[in-house]
Amino acid sequence: MFPRTFHKSDSVLRSQPDENRRMNAPPEIVYRDSANAGAVLFLRPAQLWFGSSIDGVRRICTVLGSCVALTLWHRQLRYGGMCHFVLPRREARHTQLDGRFGDEAIELMVQATARVGTALSDYEAGLFGGANMFASNAKVTLDVGAQNALLARHLLQHYGIVPRHTELLGTEHRHISLNLSNGAIVMRTGASVQRIPEERKCQIKFEQ
């Protein structure tokens, strides 16, 4: 059902086996509007998906807090994708790339675009997330969201990409949806994002 460009993290955190099974599962099919409309995929942290609507997927969506999502859209070829990473990087790189970490997740996206004969710089990019989810807690001084956002900006600059859409930092959850038929991005913010992973009450809409 899922194209070969779908990646799931192969790393195992033995202290959290139940969470690993959830994160290593394929993206969840949220719903289908009709028999021909295609699936709506929900990305969990550490997951990414890249492909086109002909793969049977109409939209990709995810919910972000301190995590960051990179969206890609190729206007001519109509390829698109999204990754959802949790932390900027790890101290020591492993042989297997891990989608939990920003530098490795973006490298996986580079590999995915190369498999269809394109480069990352051929795509319109969007960066979302990086919120400070502990802003009200004076005991928490490490702003992981800001570090994620900085890493993402730095890597896109490295690849010569200026994001078309950027919604980073802040203190709220974000729900992001990428339409694979036209590249439209819908973003919704607020506390209800965690409970209702849909785009019906969007506050911000980016049209191509």
Backbone bond lengths (Angstrom), bond angles and torsions (degrees), N, CA, C in turn:
res aa  C-N    CA-C-N  psi(-1)  N-CA   C-N-CA  omega(-1)  CA-C   N-CA-C  phi
1 M - - - 1.460 - - 1.514 111.33 -
2 F 1.339 118.03 -34.60 1.452 121.34 -176.85 1.529 109.67 -102.16
3 P 1.322 118.51 138.66 1.467 120.83 179.76 1.511 111.73 -66.77
4 R 1.310 115.98 166.00 1.454 120.54 -176.30 1.520 112.44 -65.57
5 T 1.318 117.37 -17.43 1.456 119.89 -177.90 1.526 112.58 -78.64
6 F 1.327 118.40 -5.39 1.456 119.61 174.38 1.520 108.53 -70.64
7 H 1.334 115.68 133.56 1.463 120.61 178.58 1.506 109.42 -121.74
8 K 1.321 116.02 140.54 1.456 120.13 171.64 1.516 107.84 -127.33
9 S 1.313 116.10 146.30 1.457 120.59 -179.16 1.519 110.19 -63.10
10 D 1.336 116.78 132.10 1.456 121.28 179.60 1.516 112.31 -97.30
11 S 1.320 117.31 -4.70 1.454 119.90 -179.87 1.522 110.52 -73.38
12 V 1.326 116.10 150.70 1.454 121.52 -178.88 1.522 109.38 -124.10
13 L 1.336 116.73 123.07 1.457 121.74 172.57 1.522 106.73 -96.91
14 R 1.306 116.92 103.91 1.457 120.30 -171.77 1.519 113.22 -63.78
15 S 1.329 116.18 -21.94 1.459 118.73 -179.22 1.517 112.43 -76.21
16 Q 1.351 117.40 -14.01 1.455 120.86 -178.11 1.528 110.35 -134.49
17 P 1.338 118.16 66.30 1.461 119.98 -174.93 1.519 113.49 -63.80
18 D 1.330 118.66 -38.71 1.455 120.34 -179.14 1.522 111.29 -64.91
19 E 1.335 116.08 -41.61 1.461 120.06 178.87 1.514 110.68 -65.38
20 N 1.317 117.81 -38.07 1.462 120.19 179.47 1.514 111.80 -64.69
21 R 1.322 116.82 -40.45 1.455 118.26 178.62 1.518 110.34 -62.43
22 R 1.326 117.12 -37.65 1.464 120.25 178.86 1.516 111.10 -67.63
23 M 1.347 117.90 -44.17 1.455 121.35 -177.22 1.521 111.91 -71.05
24 N 1.343 117.85 -29.55 1.444 120.82 -176.79 1.519 113.07 -88.09
25 A 1.332 117.33 -0.73 1.455 120.74 176.72 1.530 109.57 -76.12
26 P 1.341 117.29 157.74 1.465 119.24 175.36 1.524 110.77 -61.26
27 P 1.345 118.26 159.69 1.457 120.05 176.28 1.526 110.83 -54.93
28 E 1.297 115.69 142.01 1.461 121.49 -177.50 1.524 110.50 -76.81
29 I 1.347 116.44 132.52 1.459 120.12 171.84 1.523 107.33 -79.24
30 V 1.321 116.54 111.05 1.461 120.59 -175.96 1.523 110.38 -72.34
31 Y 1.329 117.33 -51.04 1.466 121.16 177.08 1.526 109.09 -168.67
32 R 1.319 115.70 168.93 1.463 123.11 171.92 1.525 107.67 -123.12
33 D 1.326 116.30 129.86 1.455 118.90 -179.62 1.524 111.82 -72.31
34 S 1.321 116.68 -34.67 1.459 121.85 177.62 1.511 107.93 -158.22
35 A 1.315 116.16 175.35 1.462 120.25 -176.79 1.518 112.17 -62.38
36 N 1.342 117.29 -27.88 1.460 120.51 -175.02 1.519 113.47 -107.93
37 A 1.326 117.79 -3.11 1.463 119.62 -174.03 1.518 112.73 -78.13
38 G 1.313 118.56 -23.68 1.454 121.01 -178.43 1.515 112.20 93.97
39 A 1.306 114.84 165.71 1.459 120.53 -175.74 1.522 111.39 -83.07
40 V 1.313 115.27 155.49 1.459 123.10 169.44 1.522 106.65 -107.84
41 L 1.342 117.12 117.80 1.449 121.82 -176.04 1.519 110.56 -98.76
42 F 1.315 115.89 138.49 1.452 121.74 175.85 1.523 108.44 -109.77
43 L 1.352 116.93 118.53 1.456 121.84 179.75 1.521 110.96 -86.89
44 R 1.303 115.91 130.41 1.454 122.04 171.96 1.526 108.86 -87.95
45 P 1.337 117.85 167.06 1.467 119.45 175.66 1.522 111.12 -54.96
46 A 1.338 115.55 139.79 1.464 125.12 178.51 1.519 113.17 82.01
47 Q 1.323 118.27 0.62 1.456 120.10 179.50 1.525 111.25 -100.35
48 L 1.330 115.67 156.14 1.457 120.99 170.18 1.512 108.98 -144.25
49 W 1.322 115.05 157.90 1.466 121.54 177.41 1.512 107.64 -143.90
50 F 1.340 115.70 138.65 1.454 121.59 177.98 1.516 108.55 -141.84
51 G 1.323 116.60 136.41 1.457 120.04 179.39 1.512 109.80 168.73
52 S 1.336 116.75 -148.45 1.459 121.50 179.57 1.521 108.60 -143.04
53 S 1.322 115.55 173.94 1.457 119.50 -177.64 1.519 111.99 -66.24
54 I 1.340 117.84 -20.71 1.469 119.31 178.65 1.527 111.33 -70.76
55 D 1.328 117.64 -12.45 1.461 121.10 175.13 1.530 111.48 -79.26
56 G 1.327 116.91 2.75 1.458 120.56 178.93 1.503 114.38 90.24
57 V 1.335 117.40 9.68 1.462 121.65 179.87 1.525 108.96 -113.48
58 R 1.322 116.20 125.09 1.466 120.39 -178.60 1.520 111.92 -91.35
59 R 1.334 116.47 -42.65 1.459 119.89 -178.59 1.527 109.53 -141.42
60 I 1.342 114.69 151.84 1.456 122.74 172.16 1.520 106.76 -117.18
61 C 1.319 117.35 134.60 1.464 118.98 178.67 1.520 109.89 -139.78
62 T 1.318 115.71 161.57 1.455 121.86 177.21 1.517 109.25 -159.01
63 V 1.328 116.42 165.61 1.454 122.82 175.67 1.523 108.56 -118.11
64 L 1.332 116.32 133.04 1.461 122.37 -173.34 1.519 111.27 -121.99
65 G 1.329 115.23 143.16 1.455 122.38 166.24 1.517 107.03 -118.33
66 S 1.336 116.47 -102.46 1.465 120.48 174.94 1.519 111.90 -79.10
67 C 1.339 116.70 -15.77 1.470 120.21 176.51 1.528 110.02 -66.58
68 V 1.325 115.54 163.23 1.460 121.72 178.52 1.532 109.05 -124.94
69 A 1.310 115.88 140.69 1.465 122.30 174.09 1.517 109.91 -115.10
70 L 1.315 115.17 136.68 1.464 122.51 170.97 1.518 107.54 -106.68
71 T 1.327 117.09 127.44 1.461 121.43 174.35 1.523 109.13 -109.90
72 L 1.328 115.78 145.83 1.462 122.28 178.34 1.525 109.42 -130.61
73 W 1.349 115.39 143.17 1.464 119.87 177.31 1.531 109.05 -147.91
74 H 1.332 115.91 127.12 1.464 122.10 176.46 1.519 107.75 -103.54
75 R 1.321 116.58 109.73 1.458 121.60 -171.26 1.527 112.64 -63.25
76 Q 1.347 117.72 -39.00 1.454 120.34 -177.39 1.540 112.45 -79.44
77 L 1.317 117.09 -47.82 1.466 120.93 -176.14 1.525 112.59 -86.20
78 R 1.335 116.49 -14.37 1.466 122.31 179.61 1.525 112.86 59.54
79 Y 1.312 115.09 39.60 1.458 121.47 167.25 1.524 108.31 -95.01
80 G 1.317 115.49 146.99 1.456 119.10 178.10 1.513 110.66 -152.24
81 G 1.325 115.43 165.58 1.450 118.96 179.53 1.512 111.68 -168.10
82 M 1.318 114.34 171.86 1.462 121.20 179.78 1.521 108.42 -152.64
83 C 1.334 115.97 141.02 1.456 120.67 169.69 1.523 108.35 -125.17
84 H 1.336 115.90 153.98 1.466 122.78 -176.42 1.518 106.72 -133.05
85 F 1.347 116.81 102.15 1.463 118.85 -177.74 1.520 111.65 -108.50
86 V 1.330 115.03 158.17 1.465 122.69 -169.02 1.521 112.65 -103.83
87 L 1.330 116.94 -41.06 1.464 123.22 -176.08 1.523 109.40 -131.31
88 P 1.335 117.82 156.23 1.470 119.52 -177.43 1.532 112.82 -62.34
89 R 1.325 116.76 -53.70 1.467 120.89 -177.49 1.518 108.70 -162.94
90 R 1.324 116.18 170.60 1.461 120.61 174.92 1.519 108.96 -112.98
91 E 1.307 115.47 163.73 1.459 119.95 -173.74 1.524 112.06 -64.79
92 A 1.321 116.61 -41.75 1.471 120.15 -177.70 1.520 109.32 -125.23
93 R 1.326 116.45 126.44 1.456 121.07 178.08 1.520 110.30 -73.95
94 H 1.329 116.59 143.98 1.449 123.09 176.88 1.522 109.19 -107.38
95 T 1.317 116.09 170.58 1.465 120.29 178.70 1.521 110.74 -64.00
96 Q 1.335 115.94 -42.00 1.461 121.44 179.86 1.519 110.57 -86.28
97 L 1.333 116.95 123.45 1.460 120.55 177.26 1.522 109.61 -68.28
98 D 1.323 115.79 144.06 1.455 122.55 -174.46 1.521 109.30 -123.46
99 G 1.323 116.90 120.47 1.454 122.22 -176.48 1.500 115.26 -68.83
100 R 1.340 118.17 -6.50 1.466 119.59 176.49 1.513 112.13 -70.30
101 F 1.335 117.65 -24.07 1.461 122.18 -172.05 1.526 110.54 -107.44
102 G 1.353 115.25 135.14 1.451 120.48 -171.22 1.510 114.89 -57.78
103 D 1.341 117.72 -46.80 1.456 118.92 -177.92 1.525 111.55 -63.82
104 E 1.340 117.21 -35.12 1.454 120.57 -178.79 1.529 111.78 -79.82
105 A 1.333 116.90 -36.17 1.462 119.93 177.34 1.525 110.78 -62.95
106 I 1.334 116.70 -42.26 1.458 119.60 179.87 1.519 110.46 -69.76
107 E 1.329 117.50 -34.22 1.464 119.77 174.85 1.530 111.09 -64.01
108 L 1.326 116.80 -37.03 1.461 120.15 175.68 1.530 110.77 -64.25
109 M 1.312 117.33 -36.11 1.464 120.63 176.44 1.524 110.81 -67.76
110 V 1.329 116.37 -37.37 1.467 120.03 175.63 1.521 109.79 -60.00
111 Q 1.316 116.61 -44.54 1.464 120.78 179.30 1.524 111.23 -64.08
112 A 1.323 116.77 -39.40 1.461 120.50 179.97 1.522 111.48 -64.02
113 T 1.343 117.11 -43.19 1.471 119.42 179.00 1.525 110.98 -67.12
114 A 1.322 117.43 -34.08 1.465 120.70 179.78 1.521 111.36 -66.73
115 R 1.339 117.54 -31.10 1.463 120.56 -178.39 1.517 112.77 -67.02
116 V 1.341 117.36 -18.28 1.465 119.49 176.06 1.525 110.61 -108.22
117 G 1.332 116.56 19.59 1.458 121.72 174.59 1.509 115.16 76.00
118 T 1.333 117.36 27.28 1.457 120.93 -179.63 1.526 109.23 -127.17
119 A 1.328 115.47 172.36 1.464 121.98 176.15 1.519 108.88 -119.13
120 L 1.308 116.52 158.76 1.457 120.96 -179.27 1.526 111.33 -57.56
121 S 1.320 116.47 -35.14 1.466 120.55 -178.06 1.531 113.11 -70.56
122 D 1.338 117.80 -9.04 1.469 121.05 177.04 1.522 112.34 -79.30
123 Y 1.318 117.15 -7.02 1.462 121.31 -169.81 1.525 111.87 -108.63
124 E 1.326 115.35 150.39 1.448 121.63 167.54 1.527 107.08 -80.21
125 A 1.316 116.02 127.31 1.464 120.39 -173.32 1.526 110.73 -112.67
126 G 1.321 114.46 151.75 1.457 121.81 173.12 1.511 109.59 -133.53
127 L 1.318 116.98 143.60 1.467 122.60 176.94 1.522 108.52 -123.48
128 F 1.333 115.74 131.13 1.458 120.83 -176.29 1.523 109.67 -140.97
129 G 1.340 115.98 150.61 1.454 121.24 174.36 1.513 112.48 105.62
130 G 1.341 115.60 -146.30 1.453 121.21 179.52 1.516 114.13 71.51
131 A 1.331 116.81 27.98 1.468 119.72 -178.69 1.525 111.00 -75.18
132 N 1.318 115.17 154.63 1.465 121.40 173.98 1.523 107.40 -91.25
133 M 1.324 116.76 98.83 1.456 121.07 -174.52 1.524 112.38 -82.17
134 F 1.343 117.17 -3.20 1.465 120.56 179.55 1.525 110.87 -122.15
135 A 1.315 117.00 30.23 1.464 120.66 -175.64 1.519 112.43 -61.83
136 S 1.338 117.12 -29.30 1.456 120.40 -177.64 1.525 113.23 -87.48
137 N 1.323 116.76 -2.42 1.461 121.40 -177.79 1.520 109.06 -104.99
138 A 1.320 116.75 106.05 1.468 121.20 -176.11 1.523 112.02 -66.71
139 K 1.337 117.44 -18.79 1.459 120.36 -178.69 1.529 112.03 -79.03
140 V 1.320 117.14 -16.72 1.462 120.90 -179.52 1.523 108.65 -98.63
141 T 1.311 116.49 109.27 1.466 120.80 -176.13 1.523 112.57 -103.93
142 L 1.329 118.11 -12.11 1.457 121.50 -178.10 1.519 109.68 -90.78
143 D 1.313 116.74 114.43 1.464 122.01 -179.70 1.528 108.58 -95.56
144 V 1.323 115.67 89.44 1.466 120.86 -178.07 1.526 110.64 -64.21
145 G 1.339 116.34 -37.23 1.456 119.79 -179.61 1.514 112.58 -58.84
146 A 1.330 116.84 -44.25 1.463 120.62 179.22 1.523 111.20 -64.31
147 Q 1.327 116.54 -38.16 1.467 119.86 177.55 1.524 111.25 -65.74
148 N 1.331 116.43 -40.33 1.463 119.93 176.93 1.523 111.20 -61.94
149 A 1.336 115.97 -44.83 1.459 120.52 -178.95 1.529 111.22 -63.99
150 L 1.326 116.65 -41.82 1.468 120.59 179.74 1.523 110.90 -63.29
151 L 1.320 116.06 -43.44 1.462 120.72 179.32 1.522 111.06 -61.68
152 A 1.325 116.79 -44.29 1.459 120.70 -178.73 1.527 111.44 -63.99
153 R 1.321 116.52 -44.41 1.470 119.79 178.40 1.534 110.59 -61.25
154 H 1.332 115.89 -43.36 1.460 120.88 -178.34 1.523 111.05 -62.30
155 L 1.323 117.54 -43.88 1.459 119.97 -177.78 1.525 112.07 -69.59
156 L 1.318 117.41 -38.32 1.466 118.60 177.00 1.522 110.66 -65.68
157 Q 1.324 116.78 -37.61 1.464 119.77 175.19 1.523 110.41 -62.14
158 H 1.329 116.55 -39.17 1.464 121.48 177.91 1.534 110.82 -59.37
159 Y 1.321 117.02 -37.19 1.467 121.00 -179.90 1.523 112.44 -89.16
160 G 1.329 117.06 6.22 1.456 120.56 176.60 1.513 114.12 74.43
161 I 1.324 116.70 30.68 1.462 121.06 -176.07 1.530 110.28 -112.81
162 V 1.318 115.48 129.49 1.463 121.42 170.59 1.524 106.43 -103.15
163 P 1.339 119.28 114.80 1.470 120.50 -176.74 1.518 111.93 -58.51
164 R 1.317 115.45 135.62 1.465 120.19 175.79 1.525 110.69 -72.86
165 H 1.322 116.29 -35.39 1.464 122.22 179.85 1.523 108.87 -126.69
166 T 1.322 116.93 130.66 1.460 121.49 178.30 1.518 109.47 -138.01
167 E 1.320 116.03 119.11 1.470 122.28 174.27 1.520 107.03 -136.09
168 L 1.332 116.00 91.75 1.454 122.10 -173.25 1.531 111.49 -124.12
169 L 1.336 114.72 162.39 1.467 124.16 175.98 1.529 110.51 67.81
170 G 1.314 117.96 -153.93 1.456 120.50 -174.16 1.518 111.49 83.51
171 T 1.319 116.18 -165.26 1.477 121.39 -176.27 1.524 112.70 -133.35
172 E 1.329 118.80 12.77 1.460 120.89 -175.71 1.525 111.74 -115.30
173 H 1.335 115.08 154.79 1.461 120.36 170.56 1.527 109.75 -69.29
174 R 1.313 114.92 153.38 1.464 121.22 176.84 1.524 109.73 -130.28
175 H 1.303 116.03 139.36 1.457 122.02 170.30 1.519 107.53 -108.61
176 I 1.334 116.22 124.03 1.465 122.19 -176.11 1.520 108.96 -116.94
177 S 1.319 116.27 137.64 1.461 121.64 177.53 1.525 109.19 -135.45
178 L 1.344 116.31 130.43 1.458 122.53 177.54 1.520 108.85 -114.09
179 N 1.329 116.29 122.10 1.458 122.44 178.91 1.529 109.12 -86.96
180 L 1.325 116.95 120.98 1.463 120.85 -175.95 1.518 113.59 -84.50
181 S 1.319 117.69 -0.10 1.460 119.26 175.92 1.517 112.34 -92.11
182 N 1.351 117.09 -26.31 1.462 119.48 -177.95 1.527 114.24 -140.81
183 G 1.335 118.35 0.08 1.458 121.22 178.40 1.516 115.36 79.63
184 A 1.332 117.63 3.93 1.470 120.38 -179.16 1.522 110.43 -67.00
185 I 1.322 116.42 139.88 1.459 123.14 178.19 1.516 109.05 -115.94
186 V 1.314 115.61 132.09 1.462 121.29 175.93 1.520 108.08 -118.09
187 M 1.333 116.41 132.39 1.453 121.59 177.83 1.520 109.65 -125.42
188 R 1.332 116.09 134.68 1.458 121.85 175.56 1.513 107.71 -127.94
189 T 1.318 117.58 140.91 1.463 122.01 -177.83 1.520 110.06 -123.16
190 G 1.326 115.36 165.32 1.454 120.41 174.72 1.512 112.93 117.85
191 A 1.329 115.20 173.24 1.461 121.45 -175.62 1.518 112.59 -64.90
192 S 1.343 118.40 -29.72 1.461 121.03 -177.04 1.519 112.48 -70.68
193 V 1.327 116.94 -11.79 1.459 120.33 -178.12 1.521 111.34 -57.64
194 Q 1.324 117.52 -40.82 1.460 120.57 -176.44 1.524 111.89 -66.99
195 R 1.312 117.46 -28.47 1.459 120.76 -174.66 1.521 112.50 -92.58
196 I 1.341 117.55 -30.08 1.463 120.39 -174.30 1.527 108.66 -126.82
197 P 1.342 118.71 89.32 1.467 120.72 -178.44 1.519 111.98 -78.98
198 E 1.342 116.65 63.13 1.447 121.70 177.39 1.519 108.53 -132.21
199 E 1.334 116.87 176.64 1.456 119.86 -177.79 1.524 111.94 -117.03
200 R 1.317 117.36 16.13 1.458 119.51 -173.35 1.517 112.92 -67.01
201 K 1.341 117.76 -29.68 1.461 120.92 -177.59 1.520 110.30 -113.57
202 C 1.311 116.41 48.55 1.469 120.09 -175.94 1.518 110.55 -68.37
203 Q 1.316 115.92 148.12 1.453 121.63 177.29 1.520 111.57 -103.34
204 I 1.320 116.82 -27.29 1.456 121.04 -179.13 1.509 107.98 -131.31
205 K 1.316 117.96 132.75 1.460 120.81 179.69 1.508 109.37 -132.95
206 F 1.327 116.42 127.32 1.454 122.19 178.38 1.517 108.48 -104.50
207 E 1.321 117.75 114.44 1.464 121.35 178.58 1.520 109.59 -101.05
208 Q 1.318 114.93 145.13 1.470 119.82 179.99 1.521 109.77 -80.62
